[in-house]
């Protein structure tokens, strides 16, 4: 089984460029309606809100009604937190909380993308 997580985005190209910088890798798929990044064992997809709305509406609200509202958290364990923070700033993500040691054993910084997805960049705290 392979796992794929899909984020609904307002502007696929803008989100593709942002996540390309943040993740430090190119998408493995980039076609109208879907961009995918291989994350070493799972896939992160970016799908335009309008595309998914055709499938889920009217049973569920149109995703654009959730703009700016935290819709999910993408928790990324990284090898080099400082490098990841640099990529997050370069990608122009909005800083929500700076990197601090958390009681669950990770040093974590929180950001938000333009669609309201929370992105956590984390490393284990070294004893």
Beta strands, then each sheet from edge to edge (+ up, - down):
strand 1: 3-9
strand 2: 29-31
strand 3: 34-38
strand 4: 42-48
strand 5: 73-77
strand 6: 94-101
strand 7: 106-112
strand 8: 118-124
sheet 1: 1+ 4+ 3- 2+
sheet 2: 5+ 8+ 7- 6+
end
